[in-house]
Amino acid sequence: MSAKPFRAGICGYGLAGRYFHGPFLRAAGFEVVGATTKNPERIAHLREDFPSAIAYESVDQLLAQDLDLLVVASANSVHASEAIAGLRAGVAVVVDKPMGRTYAEAQSIADVAHETGSLLTTFFNRRWDSDALTIKKAIKEGALGNIFRIDSRFERFREDANPDSWRERSTPAQGGGNLLDLQPHLISLVLDWFGPAKLVYSSVRSIRGLSDDDVVLVLKHESGVDSYLSASAIVGAPGPRIRLMGDKGALVIHDLDKQEPLLRSGKNPEAGGWKLDTTTSAQIHRGEQTIEYPAVPGDYTQFYLQVAGAIRGEGVMPVSIQDALDVALIVDQAREISIR
């Protein structure tokens, strides 16, 4: 007789809860029993996606549903309070990035996890993008020789800011802006690929008049790699997603991972992961010579399969608490040293 699925609840059912967590929880075998939301449209989405799930008004009501896992996918301003509530309830917790708005807030969550012994991880899902997995493969194979620099970007062009978006209208103290939205992914990725780093340059600014929308950071890794990280909503000519340079060539990946567009178009992973093609296109450039490099398929399901294994006691959470704290520290430093 197969074991009963783990019971999961989601705090918030907006973009993150509906498209980045719900489908992959289901594909990894979790039962989504409920979510916190008072928004009528989001309640309707929850019922459409998970007919037996119930919408609750508070995290306490959700935690009363005998959960095995709480996913915090709400606004950044309540990540700490909701995560701590889950940890104190003895439930494993996944916090969407960033774990906290500041290093101190992230540390406060980590402290409760250590105190209670409850499992905790952060949803740095971009580590399971096709481009991220392809880079790991290229590094392992030595395809580029000695790697010395990477340009990594999340860039787009939106001429007008959206005052209806909490990410764009909220102050940094409230959890808004690209330094807390997209840069944590970029920082997390390069720390995973190249190891510890020191922040040596930061430009955090608002071009369109709301929260910070153009953020450029430079990190120097102890391994000798320099990381140039750009997260911007106002770049009229976005650069390639990745340009990874070594002394034997450069790996270039132009396009973003396919998973979010697939989800938004109504496609979903099946049990165990994607059955659709999620590979990005990658090329190795050596001067005038360009060759195709076989990419690795992306799949965020792997994150939640590892979470399930950790809950069963068969492994560790997919992203360590220390990883989340390392990212939070660099985010804090980026504000402190940003050029004016």
N, C-alpha and C positions, 0 to 999 in steps of 0.2 A: 504494500500500500504506500503510495507516494505521500511525502510530508505535505502538510498544509502550507500554502504560500504565506510569506511574511506579509503583515499588514502595514501599509504605508499611508501616512497622511501628508498633505502638502499645504504649507502656509502660503496663501496667495495663489490665484489661478489666472494670472495675466499671461504675458508673453513667455516668461520663464517657466511658470508652472505648467502651462498648457503644452508648449512646444518643446521645451528642453528637458522636462522631467517626466511628466505623465507617460509619454510614449515609451520611454526607455525603462521606466519602472515596470511597465507591463511586459515589455520584451524580455526583461530580466527575471520575470516570474513573480513580481510583487503584486499584491492585491491593493489597489488604491481605494481606500474605504471612505475618504472624505477630504475636503479642502476648506480652508478658511477664506470666505469672501462674502461680502454683502451686496456686491454688484449684480443686478439681475441678469445682465448679459453674460457675465462669467459663470453665474449659477447655471444658466442654460447650457453653456459650453461644457461644464462639468457633467451635467446629466447626459449630454450628447455623447461625450467621450467615455464616461464610466457610469452607466445607467443605475448601478446600485450604490454609487457614492453619494454622500450627503454633504451639503454645504453648512458649515458652522460659522458662527460669528466671532469666535475667539479661539486662541491656541489652547486654552484650558479645556474647552469643550472638545476639541479635536483630540487632545491627549487622553481624554477619558474613554476613548474608543479602543483601548487595549492594543495600542500600536507597537510594532517592532521597530519602525523607522519614522522619524519626522524629517521632512524635507522643507527647509526654510527658503522659499522662493518669493518672498515678499520684498517690500521696499527696503533699501539699505538701512534706513533709520530704525528698523525694528529687528534687524538680524540678531543683535546681541540678546535682546529680551526674549525673543522666541526660541533661539538656540539654547539659552540657559534654562528656560522652562522645560524644554525637551530633555536636556541632560539631567536635570534634577528629578525628572519623572522616571529616570532609568531607561530612557529610550535612546537608541542610536540616532545620531543627527547628521544630516548632510546640510551644509549651509552654502547657498549659492554665493559666488564671488561678489564682492570681497567678503571675507569672513567678518571683518569689522571695518568701520569707517576710518579708524586709526589703529596704530599698533596697540595702544592701551586697551582699546575696546576688543580687539582680537585676542589679546592676552587675557582679558577678563573671561572670555568664553573658554579659552584653553585651560585656565585655572580651574573652572568648574568641571571640565572633562576629567582633569587629573584628580580632582577631589572626589568625584562620584564614581570614576572608573567607567563612565559611559563612553561609547565609541563616538568619535567626531571626525569629520572630514569636510573638505571644501570642494565645491564643484568647479574645479578647473578642467572643464570638459574638453577644452581645446587641445589638451594633451592627446586626445583620441580623434583629432582631425586627421584627414588623409595627409596633409602637408607635414604635420608634426611627426607622424609615424614614419613617413618617408624620409624625413631628416634623420631620425634615429637610425634608420636602415643605412643611409649614406655614410653616417659617422661610423657605424659599426663595420661597414665594408671598406672604409678608407677610400671611398670613391673620389674624394676631393683632395686627398693628401693632408697636409697640415692646415687645419682650419684656423683662420685668424680674424674673420669679421662676418657679421650677419646684419642685414637690413631686414627688419620684420615690421610689417605694417597692418593696421586696420584703418584704412582711409576710405572716405566717401565724400560726396559733394552734396550738401543740402544748404542752399543759399540762405534760406530763412530758418531760424530756430523755431522750435515748437513749444510754446508756453504751456501747452496742455500735457506735455510729457514731464513727469516728476524728475526723470534723469536730467533733463535740460533746464528746468526752471529752479530746481532745488539748489541751495548753497552747498558747498563742500561739507559744512558741518551737518547738513541734513542728509548727506549721502549722494548729492548730485555730481555730475561732471564726468568727463572721459577719463580722468585720472583714476576714478573709482570704478568706471564701467568697463573700459576696454584695456587700459594699461595693465591691470592685474593679470589678465590672460597673457599679454606679451611678456611681462616680467616672469611669470610662472614658467612659461615655456623655455626661456633662455636659461633660467636657473636649472631646469630639469636637463637641458641638453648639455650645458657647459659648466655647471657647478657654481660655487659661490662667486659673488661679484660685488664691486663697490660702485655706487652711483657717482659719476664724475661730472655730469651735465644734466640740467633740467630746465625746460621751458614749459610752464603750465599757464595757459592764458585763455581768455574768452575773446573770440573774434566777433561773434554775432550778438553779444550783449547779455546772454544768460550765463549759465554755469560754464566752466572751462570746457572748450570744444576743440582745442588744438594743443596736444601734449607731445613733446619730444623728449626722450630720455636717452642718455648714453651710459652704458655700464661697461666696466672693465673687469673681466673674470680672472680669477686666480690661474685658470688654465691657459691664459694668454689670448683669449678671444675677446674682441670688442663687439658689443651689441648696440645697434642703433634702432631705437624703438619709436614708432610714430603712430599715435592714435588721434585721428582728426576727422571731424565732420564737415570740413570746409576746404578740402583739397580738390581743385577743379580737374586735376590730372593725377589720379591715384597711381602710385607706383605698384610694382609687383608685390604680391603678398609676402614673398620670401626671396631674398638674394643672399645665398650662403656662399662665402668665398674661401677657397683653400688654394694652396700653391700648385695644385694640379688641375684646377678648374673651379667653376662656379655653378651651383645648383640654383635654378630659377623656377619659381612657381608663381604664376600670374594670378590665378583665380582663388577665391575663397572656397572653403570646404563646401561640399554639396548638401550636407545634411539639413541645414536650416531651410534652404529653398525647397527641398523635398517635403519637409514637414509642413511648411506653409501652403504647399500645393495639395495637401491632403494625403500625402504618402506617409506610411508609418513602418517602422521596423517590425519584423515578425518575431516570434518566439526565438530567443537566442541572438538576434541581431538583424542587420539589414540583409535582405536578399537582392536588393537593387544595387547598381554600380555606384559606389561612393568614392571612387578613386579620382584624384585630381591629376592634372597633366603636369609633368615635371621634365625639365631638360637640363643637361649639363652643357655648359658653354666653355669652350677652350679657344678664346680668340674668335676667329671666324668659323670655327667648327662647332656645330651643335648636334647633340645626340639625345634621343629620348631616354629618360631614366624611368625604369618601372616603379610606379608608385604603389603605396600600400593603401588598401581601403580604409576609410574612416568609420568609426562606429562607437557612439557614446554608450551603447548598451554595455560595453565592456566595463565601464565605470561602475554601473549598478550590479553587474555580475560579481565584481570584486567586493562591493559593499555587502551583498548577500553572503559571500564566503566569509567575510569578517564577522558578520552577525552569527554565523554558524560556528565560529571559532576555527575556521580553516585557513586563515590568512589575515593580512592587515588591510586597513582601509586604503583606498587607491591613492589618496593624497595625504601626506603626513601633516600633523598639526604644525610641525616645525616649518614645513614648506609654506604654509599659510602665513605664519609669523614672519618669515623672511620676506615675503612679498609685501606684507603690511608695513614693515620697517622701511623698505625702499620707497613705498608710497608716501610715508611721512617725510622722509628725507627729501623727496622730490618737491614737496611744498616748501620746505625750509630753504633749499638752495636755489629755487627757481629764479632765473634771471628776471629782472624787472625792466 
